[in-house]
């Protein structure tokens, strides 16, 4: 999968709450644009942003599935529900 062809949000430098807020906006924007696969760059570090974002994604009814990218563990690929 060539991730550069999908919309990307980079969360480096964000705190947990702001990162989740921006991811929620990003999801809504892409659904409006009918783009159903997105990439979230959260970085590797201690995993704080990854955990917060994935917890949010797990509970979000607009998300069909998500997985940490196989090549870059600092990003998560998200498949949104086509609604």
C-alpha positions in Angstrom: 0.0 0.0 0.0 1.4 3.4 -1.0 0.5 5.6 2.0 1.5 8.8 0.4 -1.6 8.6 -1.8 -3.9 8.9 1.2 -4.8 12.0 3.3 -2.3 12.3 6.2 -2.4 14.1 9.6 0.8 14.5 11.6 0.3 14.7 15.3 3.9 15.3 16.4 4.0 18.0 19.1 0.3 17.6 20.1 -0.9 16.6 23.5 -3.3 13.7 23.9 -6.5 15.7 24.1 -5.7 18.0 21.2 -4.5 15.1 19.1 -7.8 13.3 19.5 -9.7 16.5 18.8 -7.7 17.0 15.5 -8.2 13.3 14.5 -11.9 13.7 15.0 -12.0 16.8 12.7 -9.7 14.9 10.2 -12.1 12.0 10.1 -15.1 14.3 9.5 -13.4 16.3 6.8 -12.4 13.1 4.9 -15.8 11.6 5.2 -17.3 14.8 3.7 -14.7 14.5 0.9 -15.6 10.8 0.4 -12.0 9.7 1.3 -12.3 6.5 3.3 -8.7 5.5 3.9 -6.6 7.9 6.0 -3.2 7.9 7.7 -2.5 9.2 11.2 1.2 9.8 12.0 1.5 9.7 15.8 5.2 8.8 16.1 6.8 6.0 18.1 8.2 7.6 21.3 6.6 6.2 24.4 3.4 5.4 22.6 1.3 8.0 24.4 -0.3 9.5 21.3 -0.7 6.1 19.6 -2.6 4.7 22.6 -4.8 7.8 22.9 -5.6 7.9 19.2 -6.2 4.1 18.9 -8.5 4.2 22.0 -10.5 7.0 20.3 -10.6 5.1 17.0 -11.8 1.9 18.7 -14.8 3.7 20.1 -15.6 5.8 17.0 -18.6 4.5 15.0 -17.3 6.1 11.8 -14.2 3.9 11.8 -14.4 0.5 10.1 -10.9 -0.7 11.0 -7.4 0.5 11.8 -3.9 -1.0 12.0 -0.4 0.2 12.7 1.4 0.5 9.4 3.6 -2.6 8.8 6.5 -0.5 7.5 6.3 2.5 9.8 5.1 1.7 13.3 4.8 5.5 13.9 1.6 5.7 11.8 -1.8 4.1 11.8 -3.8 3.4 8.7 -7.6 3.9 9.2 -10.4 2.6 7.0 -13.6 4.7 7.5 -17.1 3.5 7.0 -18.7 4.6 3.8 -21.8 6.5 5.1 
